Amino acid sequence: MSPQAPQPSAELLAEPMRSRWSASVYDASHRLSDAEVETLLHAAQWAPSAGNSQPWIFFVCVPGTANHDRLVANLSRGNSGWVPRASVVFVTAAHVRSGEEDDAPAFSDYALHDVGQAAAHLTLQAHAMGLLTHQFAGFDHDALARALDVPATHQLLTGIAVGLPGDPADVDERTAARDHRDRVRKPLAEWAFGGVFGEAEVADSQA
Ligand SMILES: Cc1cc2nc3c(=O)[nH]c(=O)nc-3n(C[C@H](O)[C@H](O)[C@H](O)COP(=O)(O)O)c2cc1C
């Protein structure tokens, strides 16, 4: 069973939102099939986007491949203990500018929104397939963008680690403890406004 039971106020959500959480202990011996990886990418592919602009790029980083080596070499210290054990890691980028020049017009005003949404769809598809996920941004973006040949029209954004739960005994104590951290959220009153900005009129049974 997952070390993270659904939290109060998540209990009424539909699956897989209800059970999603960011796991850090992965089974390093598990690999996804090519078909499973493709299904995850199809989830991102069918996300909505402004004007159907689909401004996303997903780099696929499977352990043992050059892309995985490129990613692992550029992880932050905090992420280097757990990310490499995931079965696959996707690294996202957004098509932000229509030309390479500094003053080139935006490709889409909503590119970052759309890539985030595609990442969310992939994440939820993974949980629906019985997998765990953990999104992260702790890596050297400039160095990884260079290593992946990302053109100036695109902005490297985040990673999404996907895999199966591992044995906490196989990782260091700090990594194992990450899976038992409290998951907390701001109350709705701080960010759901029924009136003008700051005017919380939305009922929050948890407040
Ligand atoms: C854009 C983004 C960047 C994140 N960066 C990191 C990271 O570098 N390292 C990490 O361990 N977790 C990272 N996280 C995971 C968040 O800390 C986590 O989603 C948040 O604490 C909520 O926990 P939950 O996903 O279990 O609900 C990131 C999440 C997002 C969406």
The ligand as an ORCA input file, in Angstrom:
! r2SCAN-3c Opt
* xyz 0 1
  C       7.324     22.376    -11.381
  C       7.649     21.458    -10.226
  C       8.948     21.391     -9.747
  C       9.273     20.501     -8.713
  N      10.587     20.351     -8.355
  C      10.923     19.361     -7.489
  C      12.287     19.046     -7.268
  O      13.209     19.618     -7.890
  N      12.574     18.065     -6.367
  C      11.599     17.379     -5.699
  O      11.914     16.491     -4.914
  N      10.284     17.641     -5.908
  C       9.919     18.607     -6.802
  N       8.600     18.853     -7.071
  C       7.555     18.081     -6.385
  C       6.776     18.987     -5.408
  O       7.599     19.277     -4.300
  C       5.480     18.276     -5.006
  O       4.657     18.121     -6.136
  C       4.740     19.088     -3.950
  O       5.475     19.110     -2.746
  C       3.364     18.519     -3.664
  O       3.449     17.186     -3.258
  P       2.583     16.062     -3.981
  O       2.977     16.069     -5.443
  O       2.921     14.768     -3.309
  O       1.152     16.444     -3.836
  C       8.258     19.724     -8.097
  C       6.938     19.814     -8.569
  C       6.640     20.652     -9.635
  C       5.221     20.685    -10.157
*
